[in-house]
Amino acid sequence: MLISKKVFATLKQYPVIPALWGEQALNSLLDIPAAVISLQFGSIIDLASICAKLHEDYKAVVFIHVELIRGIGSDNYAVEYVKQCGGDGIISTKPSLIEAAHSVGILSILRTFIEDSRSLKRAMDITRKTAPDALDILPGPVIPEIIPDLRSKLSQPIIASGLIKRKEQVQKLLTAGCLAISTSHNELWALNKGFKNKFE
């Protein structure tokens, strides 16, 4: 998708993705630049208004974690609803929702948890089958150890999430080959102000 190339090019400039867990986090964005925002709260009642605010105030691409939005199911209708509410893409652990995103024409990020070699193999198999636009891996600190395996099998950009709390971790993950880091720690969001295609 052409839009994904544009989105991921912008992420190279602003590689920290604010992960918003609630209204307080939304209010913490302030003037922090962001290419992408990960929306992980809301309901069928307020989803459209939250998306509109993020687009208007921050001009960011909004990915919605479908399973964390109250009142939304886990089927093709849920993905269509996300699109109608203004979501630019979805984040999901469910392969069926990644495939649904393709059918409705929005971006998709497959979120996967790596616990051992078996879960790594399963993640790579699902990624090859469903072809998401990017792969979101938790916990982030494991990625430097497994990225050679990922790169040998997959072409999708890698996003690191979970247990990323320090600036040094962000630097290590970007150096290891991650496109971006998604975090709920708002002190790390401000790192985007110092990024211009390199870590400062």
C-alpha positions in Angstrom: 0.0 0.0 0.0 1.4 3.4 -0.9 0.1 5.0 2.3 2.2 2.5 4.3 5.4 3.6 2.6 4.6 7.2 3.5 3.7 6.3 7.1 6.9 4.3 7.6 9.0 6.9 6.0 7.7 9.4 8.6 8.3 7.0 11.4 12.0 7.1 10.6 11.9 10.7 11.6 9.7 10.3 14.6 10.2 6.6 15.7 8.6 6.8 19.2 5.0 5.8 19.0 2.9 7.1 21.9 0.7 4.3 23.2 -2.4 5.9 24.8 -4.1 4.0 27.5 -6.5 6.6 28.7 -7.7 10.2 28.7 -4.8 11.3 30.9 -2.3 10.0 28.4 -4.2 11.8 25.6 -3.8 15.0 27.5 0.0 14.4 28.0 0.7 14.5 24.3 0.7 18.3 24.2 3.2 19.5 21.5 5.1 16.3 21.1 5.5 15.4 17.4 4.3 11.9 16.4 4.1 10.1 13.1 1.9 7.4 14.5 -0.3 7.1 17.6 -1.4 3.8 19.1 -4.9 4.1 20.6 -5.5 1.5 23.3 -8.6 2.9 25.0 -12.1 4.1 24.2 -15.4 2.6 23.3 -17.9 2.4 20.4 -19.4 5.6 21.8 -16.3 7.9 21.8 -14.0 6.2 19.3 -14.9 8.5 16.4 -14.4 11.7 18.4 -11.0 10.5 19.8 -9.8 9.8 16.3 -11.0 13.1 15.1 -9.1 14.9 17.9 -5.9 13.0 17.2 -6.1 13.8 13.5 -6.9 17.5 14.1 -4.5 18.2 16.9 -1.5 16.0 16.0 -1.9 15.2 12.3 -0.8 11.7 13.2 -1.7 8.3 11.7 -4.0 6.5 14.2 -3.7 2.8 14.8 -6.4 1.3 16.9 -5.9 -1.7 19.1 -9.2 -3.4 18.3 -9.3 -5.8 21.2 -8.9 -3.0 23.7 -11.9 -0.9 22.5 -14.9 -1.5 24.6 -18.0 -2.7 22.8 -16.3 -3.7 19.6 -16.3 -7.4 18.5 -13.5 -9.3 16.9 -14.7 -9.8 13.4 -14.7 -8.1 10.0 -17.5 -5.7 11.2 -15.2 -4.4 13.9 -12.5 -3.5 11.4 -15.0 -1.8 9.2 -16.3 0.2 12.2 -12.7 1.3 13.0 -12.4 2.6 9.4 -15.7 4.4 9.7 -14.6 6.0 12.9 -11.5 7.4 11.2 -8.9 4.9 12.2 -6.1 4.6 9.7 -5.2 1.1 10.7 -5.5 -1.6 13.3 -3.3 -3.3 15.8 -4.4 -6.9 16.6 -3.2 -10.2 17.9 -5.8 -12.0 15.7 -4.8 -13.1 12.3 -8.4 -12.9 11.1 -8.5 -9.2 11.8 -5.3 -8.6 10.0 -6.8 -10.2 6.9 -10.0 -8.2 7.4 -7.9 -5.0 7.4 -6.7 -5.9 3.9 -10.3 -6.4 2.7 -11.5 -3.0 3.9 -8.4 -1.1 2.8 -6.7 0.0 6.0 -3.3 -0.6 7.5 -2.6 -3.5 9.9 0.0 -4.2 12.6 0.2 -7.8 13.9 1.0 -7.8 17.6 2.8 -10.9 18.9 4.3 -12.0 22.2 7.6 -13.9 22.0 8.2 -16.2 24.9 10.4 -18.9 23.4 11.5 -20.4 20.1 8.1 -22.0 19.4 6.3 -18.7 19.8 8.9 -17.0 17.5 8.3 -19.6 14.8 4.5 -19.2 15.2 4.8 -15.4 14.9 6.8 -15.7 11.7 4.4 -18.3 10.2 1.4 -16.1 10.9 3.1 -13.0 9.5 4.0 -14.8 6.3 0.4 -16.0 6.0 -1.5 -12.8 6.8 1.0 -10.2 5.4 0.5 -7.4 7.9 2.0 -4.0 7.1 4.2 -4.2 10.2 5.0 -6.6 13.1 4.7 -5.4 16.7 6.8 -7.5 19.1 6.6 -7.8 22.9 8.5 -7.6 25.1 10.7 -5.2 23.2 14.0 -6.0 25.0 14.1 -9.5 23.4 14.2 -8.1 19.9 18.0 -7.6 19.5 18.4 -11.4 20.2 15.8 -12.5 17.7 16.0 -9.9 14.9 18.4 -11.9 12.8 15.8 -14.7 12.7 13.1 -12.2 11.8 15.0 -10.6 9.1 15.9 -14.0 7.5 12.3 -14.8 7.0 10.3 -11.5 7.0 10.4 -8.2 5.2 7.9 -6.3 7.4 9.1 -3.4 9.6 9.5 -4.3 13.2 8.0 -2.3 16.0 9.1 -2.9 19.6 6.6 -2.7 22.5 6.5 -3.6 26.2 8.9 -3.1 29.0 10.7 -0.2 27.3 11.3 2.4 29.9 14.6 4.1 29.2 16.2 6.2 26.5 19.1 3.7 26.3 16.6 0.9 25.4 15.1 3.0 22.6 18.6 3.7 21.2 19.5 0.0 21.4 16.3 -1.2 19.6 16.7 1.4 16.8 20.3 0.4 16.3 19.3 -3.3 16.2 17.0 -2.6 13.3 13.6 -1.7 14.7 11.6 0.9 12.7 9.9 2.3 15.8 9.2 1.8 19.5 5.7 2.0 21.0 5.5 2.9 24.6 3.1 4.3 27.2 6.0 6.1 29.0 5.4 9.7 28.1 8.9 10.8 29.1 10.1 8.8 26.1 7.6 10.4 23.7 9.6 13.6 23.9 12.6 11.9 22.3 10.8 12.5 19.0 11.8 16.2 19.3 15.4 15.2 19.0 15.1 12.7 16.2 15.9 13.6 12.6 16.6 10.2 11.1 19.2 9.5 13.8 19.3 9.2 17.5 20.5 12.4 19.3 
